[in-house]
Amino acid sequence: MRVCRVLPDVPAIDRAFDYLIPPELEALVRVGTVVRIPLRGRPVRGWVLEDDVEPDAEASALQRLRKVSSDGPPPDLVSLAAWAAWRWAGPRTAFLRAASPPNAVPPQGGDTPGGSVGPHPEPRPGARPARDADVEAIAEAALAARWATVRWPPAARMAELLRRLVSPSGSTIIVVPDGGRADALATHLAGGGVNAVRFHGDDPAAARTAAWTRARRGECVVVGGRIALWAPVPDLAAVVLVDDADEALKEERAPAWHARELACERARRSGGRLTFVSPVPTLEALAATGPALAPSRQVERRGWGRTVVIDRREDPPGSGLFSATLIDHLRQAEGRVVCVLNRKGRARLLVCGACGQTVRCASCGAASIEGESGLDCVVCGASRPRLCSECGSTKLARLRPGIRRLRDELDALLPRDEVAEVDASTTGVPDTRVLIGTETVFHRSVHAEVVAFLDFDQELLAPRYRAAEQALWLLVRAARMAADGARSRVIVQTRLPGHDVLHSATAGDPAILEDSDRALRSMLHFPPFGGVAEVVGDGDAVAALIAGVEGLEGVTTGGGGTGPTGRIQVLVRAEDDATLCDALAAALPGARSRGRLRVEVDPLRI
């Protein structure tokens, strides 16, 4: 009898075992098949990792497969799952589950063929349509480059560009982080005769299984969130990933994988075309593909809409979040108004009481906070005396916006309007002209004439190495929300009007931030100029991990502080991703035997 190697669907057991294939199952078993196996006296689900192998033990000592449960991921996705487990320091089972149908699918199922991709649909009108010549030129350049990044402005119509990036033969995977936009694109493509398959991780199990079954037939366009990259298409010809700076493309649970790197690896293995399309491409995307392709300056500038910067450097600390200029804008607006202020993740900002400048690090430009002996940078760790670097004054004041009372305060300032609050707990969108809330409002289907950021310095100076990129991404969301109408505008209140993020938005040119951000990250050796992982866990386990990576060439550790739950936090850094992942793969098995550990490779918010 043939012998196969099976990985049990038990995350704590990341080890494969050999099993005999009974004669009646031989025709159904291949690499990726979902089977039932006996393990420690109980039946367990598992995946066939290898077929027709030489067993490690005598055949007479091996147990038999109990049954074939379902078709599973094709061999190329089984191999990709092993790579992903190495890349994000997690169990293979997590990725094999993502690549498998939720419900059982017969190994030789009788579903109908998917058919051809079909003709390309005609574009539908949008709020700020780009010229066909611009779309055609960009698409042709991306197709010629094979691997390319397209910088496409936030308010410009994207559907026509994505349509042109669909491969005329084989299958295309299009990853769109926003579910609503993904559904609209799938409907748009299907309306033109394209065999479009919606692929969403939060759909019911029956719908996900049906989509999986259609995708494995090939000759289709799979459209969905990050899970779409695990669609079992056998003829992958192109991968298109939209908005790679959107945090929805990174899994929050461990292993916290990112769609961008997975898209690169899957395209590399299949030999297919890869295109990133985003208003603000990440440095990681640019490192993978080279410089971005962009439309004409006129098209890109128009696609960013109008950004108004309110300079608050002359306002004294404690003057509130509603400047007179902002209130004038809100009162003059005829349509919906949305005010945004994030509640969490705040830096402890300091402002000079003499000149009004926000206190920043002289080395990297991030926020400086009060330390035990002076001012400490929240990003690079540099320390300096407690004085303003602009005027030398020691009169520093803290900014503490009273966010809980903002709705009532705005309600008093706009007596003719009812003001409603929107946050993560809000269901639906209140039917009022004026909304105020956190960035959660950008996840609602809301259009506005005015989108106002009450205190944008909280974003610009957040204690994260990606703060500038994430701040510009908030302006992208705002530009999309305010995409309709000549009166639409995005308003930003700040004490840092010269910041590169604001220059990029007002000029409609993300390359301005790209240059400065690249220099900063290169200096600090943060991705894509180095690998980093955040490890949180029990003290003994973290100590064992540190001991396991110490002495490895190109690997360092730092931190060791205590998190809010009492667990130890430490950063493991390396000269590149491969060195980091190799180090973690070597050290984690022993460390996890000493206690609980959570590892996040490439964390977005450190």
C-alpha positions in Angstrom: 0.0 0.0 0.0 1.0 3.6 -0.7 2.1 5.7 2.2 1.2 9.4 2.6 2.4 12.0 5.1 -0.4 13.9 6.9 -0.4 17.1 9.0 -3.0 16.9 11.7 -5.4 19.9 12.0 -4.0 20.6 15.5 -2.1 23.9 15.7 -0.1 22.7 18.8 1.3 19.8 16.7 3.2 21.2 13.8 4.5 17.8 12.7 3.4 15.4 10.0 2.9 11.6 10.4 3.0 8.7 8.0 -0.2 6.7 7.2 -1.1 3.8 5.0 -3.6 4.6 2.2 -6.2 1.8 2.0 -6.8 0.4 -1.5 -10.4 1.8 -1.7 -9.0 5.4 -1.1 -6.0 5.3 -3.3 -7.7 6.9 -6.3 -8.9 9.8 -4.1 -5.8 10.8 -2.2 -3.4 13.4 -3.5 -1.3 16.2 -2.0 -3.8 18.6 -0.3 -6.6 16.1 0.2 -8.5 16.5 3.5 -8.5 13.2 5.4 -9.5 11.7 8.8 -6.7 10.0 10.7 -6.3 8.2 14.0 -4.2 10.3 16.4 -3.6 9.4 20.0 -6.8 7.3 20.0 -9.2 9.8 18.4 -10.1 10.7 14.9 -8.6 14.0 13.7 -8.8 16.0 10.5 -5.6 16.5 8.5 -4.1 17.4 5.2 -1.9 15.2 3.0 1.4 16.9 2.6 3.2 14.2 0.6 2.1 11.2 -1.3 3.8 7.9 -2.1 6.6 8.5 0.5 9.2 6.3 2.1 7.9 5.8 5.7 10.1 6.6 8.7 8.9 3.4 10.3 8.1 -0.1 9.1 4.9 -0.3 7.1 3.5 -2.9 9.5 3.7 -0.3 12.3 1.7 2.4 10.4 -2.0 3.1 10.9 -4.4 3.6 8.0 -6.3 6.6 6.9 -9.9 6.4 8.1 -11.5 8.3 5.3 -11.2 11.0 2.7 -13.3 13.9 3.9 -13.0 16.5 1.2 -11.0 17.9 -1.6 -8.4 20.4 -0.3 -5.9 22.9 -1.5 -3.9 22.1 -4.6 -0.2 21.1 -4.2 1.0 24.6 -5.0 -1.0 26.1 -2.1 0.2 23.4 0.2 3.7 24.4 -0.6 2.8 28.1 -0.2 1.3 27.4 3.2 4.7 26.0 4.3 6.4 29.1 3.1 3.8 31.4 4.9 4.3 29.5 8.1 8.0 30.3 7.9 7.5 33.9 6.8 5.1 34.8 9.7 6.3 32.4 12.3 3.0 30.4 12.7 1.6 26.9 12.3 0.9 25.6 8.8 -2.6 24.6 9.9 -3.6 28.3 10.0 -2.8 28.7 6.3 -4.1 25.3 5.1 -7.4 26.2 6.7 -7.5 29.4 4.7 -6.8 27.5 1.5 -9.4 24.8 2.2 -13.2 24.9 1.6 -15.3 25.3 4.8 -17.6 22.5 3.8 -16.8 19.1 2.3 -16.2 19.1 -1.5 -16.0 15.7 -3.3 -12.5 15.2 -4.6 -13.9 14.7 -8.1 -16.9 17.0 -7.6 -19.5 17.4 -10.2 -19.8 21.2 -10.2 -20.2 23.0 -13.5 -17.1 24.4 -15.3 -16.4 28.1 -14.7 -16.1 28.9 -18.4 -13.9 31.6 -19.9 -13.0 34.8 -18.3 -15.2 36.5 -20.9 -15.2 39.9 -22.5 -14.1 43.1 -20.7 -17.0 45.2 -19.5 -17.4 48.8 -20.5 -16.5 51.3 -17.7 -19.2 53.0 -15.8 -19.1 56.8 -15.1 -17.5 57.9 -11.8 -17.2 61.0 -9.7 -13.7 62.0 -11.1 -13.1 59.9 -14.2 -9.6 59.8 -15.6 -9.1 60.2 -19.3 -9.2 57.0 -21.2 -5.7 57.8 -22.6 -4.3 58.0 -19.1 -5.9 54.7 -18.1 -4.7 53.0 -21.3 -1.2 54.3 -21.0 -0.8 53.3 -17.3 -2.3 49.8 -18.0 -0.1 49.2 -21.0 3.0 50.2 -18.9 2.0 47.9 -16.1 1.4 45.0 -18.4 4.8 45.5 -20.1 6.6 45.7 -16.7 5.0 42.4 -15.5 5.7 43.4 -11.8 4.6 47.0 -11.3 3.2 49.5 -8.8 0.6 52.0 -10.1 0.1 55.2 -8.1 -3.6 56.0 -8.7 -5.2 59.0 -7.0 -7.9 58.4 -4.4 -10.9 60.0 -6.0 -10.2 58.9 -9.5 -12.3 56.0 -10.9 -10.3 52.7 -10.6 -12.7 50.2 -12.2 -11.6 50.8 -15.7 -7.9 50.5 -14.8 -8.5 47.2 -12.9 -10.5 45.9 -15.9 -7.6 46.4 -18.1 -5.3 44.6 -15.7 -7.3 41.4 -15.9 -5.5 38.7 -17.9 -7.3 37.7 -21.1 -6.5 34.0 -20.4 -6.0 32.0 -17.3 -7.2 33.4 -13.9 -6.7 36.7 -12.2 -6.9 37.4 -8.5 -7.9 40.9 -7.5 -7.5 41.8 -3.8 -9.6 44.7 -2.5 -9.4 45.4 1.2 -12.8 47.0 1.4 -15.7 44.5 1.1 -18.1 47.0 -0.4 -15.7 48.1 -3.1 -14.8 44.4 -3.8 -18.5 43.5 -4.3 -19.0 46.5 -6.6 -16.0 45.5 -8.7 -17.2 41.9 -8.9 -20.6 43.1 -10.0 -19.1 45.5 -12.5 -17.0 42.7 -14.1 -19.8 40.2 -14.1 -22.1 42.7 -15.8 -19.6 42.7 -18.7 -19.7 38.9 -19.1 -16.6 38.2 -17.0 -16.6 35.0 -14.9 -16.2 36.9 -11.6 -16.0 34.9 -8.3 -16.6 36.8 -5.0 -14.2 35.4 -2.4 -14.8 36.7 1.1 -13.7 35.2 4.4 -16.8 36.5 6.3 -19.3 35.0 3.9 -21.4 32.0 5.1 -19.7 28.6 4.8 -21.9 27.5 2.0 -21.1 30.6 -0.1 -17.4 30.3 0.6 -17.5 26.6 -0.4 -19.3 27.5 -3.6 -16.8 30.2 -4.5 -13.9 27.8 -3.7 -15.4 25.2 -6.0 -15.8 27.7 -8.8 -12.3 29.0 -8.4 -10.7 25.6 -8.7 -12.1 25.2 -12.2 -9.9 28.1 -13.4 -10.5 30.7 -16.2 -12.0 33.2 -13.8 -11.4 36.5 -12.0 -11.4 36.1 -8.2 -12.3 39.3 -6.4 -12.2 39.6 -2.6 -10.2 40.5 0.5 -6.9 39.1 1.5 -8.3 35.5 1.7 -8.7 35.6 -2.1 -5.0 35.0 -2.4 -5.7 31.4 -1.2 -8.2 30.8 -4.0 -7.4 27.4 -5.6 -7.2 28.6 -9.2 -5.0 26.2 -11.2 -4.1 28.7 -14.0 -3.0 31.9 -12.1 -1.9 34.4 -14.7 -2.1 37.7 -12.8 -2.5 39.1 -9.3 -3.7 42.7 -8.7 -3.6 44.1 -5.1 -5.4 47.3 -4.4 -4.5 49.8 -1.6 -1.6 47.8 -0.1 -1.2 50.5 2.7 -4.7 49.6 4.0 -4.3 47.8 7.4 -7.2 45.5 6.5 -4.8 43.5 4.3 -3.0 42.3 7.5 -4.5 39.6 9.6 -5.0 40.7 13.2 -4.8 37.2 14.7 -1.6 35.2 14.9 0.0 34.4 12.5 -0.5 38.0 11.4 0.2 37.6 7.7 0.0 40.4 5.1 -1.5 40.1 1.7 1.2 42.1 0.0 4.0 39.6 0.7 1.8 36.7 0.0 0.8 38.2 -3.3 4.5 38.6 -4.2 5.3 35.0 -3.4 2.3 33.5 -5.2 3.0 35.6 -8.3 6.6 34.6 -8.2 5.8 30.9 -7.9 3.2 30.9 -10.7 5.3 33.2 -13.0 2.3 35.5 -13.2 2.0 39.2 -13.5 1.8 41.3 -10.3 0.4 44.8 -10.0 -0.1 47.0 -6.9 -2.6 49.8 -7.4 -2.8 52.4 -4.6 -3.0 56.2 -4.1 -0.1 55.8 -1.6 2.1 52.8 -2.4 4.1 51.4 0.5 7.8 51.4 0.4 7.5 47.5 0.6 5.6 47.5 -2.7 8.0 49.9 -4.3 11.0 47.7 -3.1 9.3 44.7 -4.8 8.5 46.3 -8.2 10.6 49.4 -8.6 9.4 53.0 -9.0 5.7 53.6 -9.3 3.9 54.3 -12.6 1.7 57.4 -12.3 -0.8 59.2 -14.5 -0.2 62.8 -15.7 0.3 65.4 -13.0 -3.1 67.0 -14.0 -5.0 63.7 -13.5 -3.2 62.8 -10.2 -3.6 66.3 -8.7 -7.3 66.5 -9.6 -7.8 63.0 -8.1 -6.7 64.2 -4.7 -9.4 66.8 -4.5 -9.0 69.9 -2.3 -7.1 69.8 1.0 -7.3 72.9 3.3 -4.6 73.2 6.0 -5.5 75.3 9.1 -2.3 76.5 10.8 -2.8 76.5 14.6 0.7 77.5 15.6 -0.5 80.9 16.8 -3.3 79.4 18.9 -2.3 79.0 22.6 -2.4 75.5 24.2 -5.8 74.8 25.7 -7.7 76.8 23.1 -9.8 73.8 22.1 -10.1 71.8 19.0 -12.6 74.0 17.1 -10.8 77.0 15.6 -12.7 79.9 14.3 -11.6 79.1 10.7 -12.9 75.5 11.0 -16.2 76.6 12.4 -16.6 79.0 9.5 -16.0 76.1 7.0 -18.5 73.9 8.8 -21.2 76.6 8.9 -20.8 77.4 5.2 -21.1 73.8 4.1 -24.4 72.9 2.5 -23.9 69.1 2.6 -22.8 66.6 5.2 -19.9 67.4 7.5 -17.7 64.7 9.1 -15.3 65.6 11.9 -12.6 63.0 12.8 -10.6 62.6 16.0 -9.1 59.2 17.0 -9.6 58.3 20.6 -6.8 55.8 21.0 -3.1 55.5 20.2 -2.3 59.0 21.3 1.1 60.4 21.7 1.7 62.6 24.8 2.2 65.7 22.7 4.1 68.8 24.1 3.8 72.3 22.7 6.1 75.2 23.3 4.3 77.9 25.3 6.5 80.6 23.8 6.5 79.9 20.0 3.7 77.4 19.6 5.8 74.7 17.9 5.1 71.0 18.6 8.1 69.5 20.4 9.9 67.1 18.0 13.0 65.0 17.9 15.9 66.7 16.2 17.2 63.4 14.7 14.1 61.9 13.1 11.3 64.4 13.5 9.0 62.2 15.6 7.2 63.3 18.8 9.3 63.9 21.9 7.8 63.2 25.3 8.8 63.9 28.9 11.3 61.4 30.2 13.0 61.1 33.6 15.8 63.4 32.7 14.6 65.4 29.7 12.8 64.8 26.4 12.8 61.3 24.8 12.0 60.5 21.2 9.2 57.9 20.9 10.7 56.4 17.7 14.5 56.5 17.7 15.0 56.8 21.4 17.2 60.0 21.3 17.2 62.1 24.4 17.8 65.8 24.9 17.3 68.6 27.4 13.8 69.8 28.2 13.6 72.8 26.0 12.2 73.9 22.6 14.5 73.3 19.7 13.0 76.2 17.8 13.3 79.1 20.4 15.1 77.5 23.4 12.2 78.1 25.8 11.6 75.7 28.6 7.9 76.6 28.9 6.4 73.4 27.5 2.7 72.6 27.8 0.8 69.3 27.2 -2.0 69.0 24.7 -4.9 67.0 26.1 -8.0 67.3 23.9 -11.3 66.6 25.8 -12.6 64.2 23.3 -15.6 63.0 25.4 -17.1 66.4 25.4 -16.5 67.2 21.7 -20.0 66.3 20.5 -21.7 68.6 23.0 -19.2 71.4 22.2 -19.8 71.1 18.5 -23.5 70.9 19.0 -23.3 74.2 20.8 -21.2 75.8 18.0 -23.7 74.6 15.4 -27.1 75.2 17.0 -29.0 74.7 13.8 -27.7 71.1 13.3 -28.0 67.9 15.3 -24.6 66.4 15.8 -24.2 62.6 16.0 -21.3 60.5 17.2 -19.8 57.6 15.2 -17.4 55.0 16.7 -16.8 51.3 16.6 -19.9 50.6 18.6 -22.2 52.6 16.3 -24.7 50.6 14.2 -25.3 52.2 10.9 -24.9 55.9 10.1 -27.1 58.4 12.0 -29.3 60.5 9.7 -27.8 63.9 10.6 -25.9 66.5 8.6 -23.0 66.6 11.1 -21.1 63.6 12.3 -18.2 63.4 14.7 -16.2 60.3 15.6 -13.1 58.2 15.1 -11.6 56.9 11.9 -14.3 54.2 12.1 -16.5 56.6 10.1 -14.3 55.8 7.0 -15.6 52.2 7.2 -19.2 53.4 6.8 -20.8 54.1 3.4 -20.8 57.9 3.9 -20.3 60.7 1.5 -19.5 64.2 2.7 -19.0 67.7 1.5 -16.5 68.4 4.3 -14.2 66.0 6.1 -12.3 67.7 9.0 -9.5 66.3 11.1 -9.7 68.1 14.4 -6.1 67.4 15.6 -4.0 65.8 12.8 -0.8 66.2 14.8 -1.9 63.2 16.9 -1.5 61.2 13.6 1.7 62.9 12.3 3.5 62.4 15.6 2.2 59.1 16.7 4.9 56.9 18.2 5.1 54.5 15.3 7.6 54.2 12.5 4.8 54.0 10.0 3.0 57.1 11.4 3.6 59.2 8.3 2.3 56.5 5.9 -0.7 55.8 8.1 -1.5 59.6 8.4 -1.4 60.0 4.7 -3.7 57.0 4.3 -6.3 58.7 6.5 -6.2 61.6 4.1 -6.7 59.1 1.2 -9.9 57.9 3.0 -11.1 61.4 3.5 -10.5 62.3 -0.1 -12.5 59.3 -1.2 -15.3 60.3 1.2 -15.3 63.9 -0.2 -14.9 62.9 -3.8 -18.2 64.4 -5.2 -18.8 68.0 -5.9 -16.9 71.2 -6.5 -17.4 72.3 -2.9 -16.0 69.1 -1.4 -12.9 69.5 0.7 -10.7 67.9 3.4 -9.7 70.2 6.2 -6.7 69.5 8.4 -6.0 71.4 11.7 -2.3 71.2 12.6 0.7 72.9 14.2 2.9 71.2 11.6 1.7 72.8 8.3 5.1 72.1 6.7 5.0 68.3 7.3 5.7 66.2 4.2 2.4 64.3 4.7 0.4 67.6 4.2 2.6 68.7 1.3 1.9 65.4 -0.4 -1.9 65.8 0.1 -2.1 69.4 -0.9 0.1 68.9 -4.0 -1.5 65.5 -4.9 2.0 64.0 -5.0 2.7 61.1 -2.6 6.3 61.0 -3.9 7.1 63.9 -1.6 6.5 61.7 1.5 8.0 58.7 -0.2 11.4 60.3 -0.3 11.5 61.5 3.3 10.0 58.3 4.7 12.5 56.2 2.8 15.4 58.1 4.3 13.9 57.8 7.8 13.3 54.1 7.7 16.6 53.4 6.0 18.3 55.2 8.9 16.3 53.2 11.5 16.6 49.9 9.6 12.9 49.4 9.6 11.0 47.5 6.8 11.7 47.3 4.0 15.3 48.0 5.1 15.4 45.4 7.8 13.2 42.7 9.4 11.4 43.2 12.7 9.1 41.0 14.8 7.3 41.9 18.1 7.2 39.0 20.6 4.9 39.1 23.6 4.7 36.3 26.1 5.5 34.7 29.4 8.8 35.7 30.9 10.5 32.3 30.6 9.4 31.8 27.0 10.6 35.3 26.0 13.9 34.7 27.7 14.3 31.4 25.9 13.6 33.0 22.6 16.2 35.8 23.3 18.8 33.1 24.2 17.9 31.2 21.0 18.6 34.1 18.7 21.5 35.7 20.5 24.7 35.3 18.7 23.1 34.7 15.3 24.7 36.9 12.7 22.6 39.9 11.7 20.0 39.5 14.5 19.5 41.7 17.6 16.9 42.0 20.3 15.7 45.0 22.3 12.9 46.1 24.6 12.0 43.6 27.3 9.3 45.9 28.8 6.1 44.7 30.4 2.9 45.1 28.4 -0.5 46.1 29.8 -1.4 42.4 30.5 1.8 41.8 32.5 3.4 39.8 29.7 6.9 40.6 28.4 7.4 42.5 25.1 10.6 42.4 23.0 11.6 43.3 19.5 13.6 40.9 17.4 15.3 42.7 14.5 17.5 41.4 11.6 19.2 42.8 8.6 16.5 41.4 6.3 13.3 39.3 6.3 15.0 36.0 5.5 17.5 36.3 8.3 14.7 37.2 10.7 12.5 34.3 9.7 15.3 31.8 9.8 16.2 32.9 13.3 12.6 32.7 14.6 12.1 29.3 13.0 15.2 28.0 14.9 14.4 29.6 18.2 10.6 29.4 18.5 10.1 25.6 19.1 12.2 25.6 22.2 10.9 28.9 23.4 7.2 27.9 23.1 7.9 24.8 25.2 8.6 27.2 28.1 5.4 29.2 27.9 3.0 31.2 25.8 4.3 33.4 23.0 2.7 35.6 20.4 4.9 36.6 17.5 4.0 39.3 15.0 6.3 39.7 12.1 6.3 43.1 10.4 4.0 44.7 13.0 2.2 47.8 11.7 2.0 49.7 14.9 5.3 49.8 16.8 
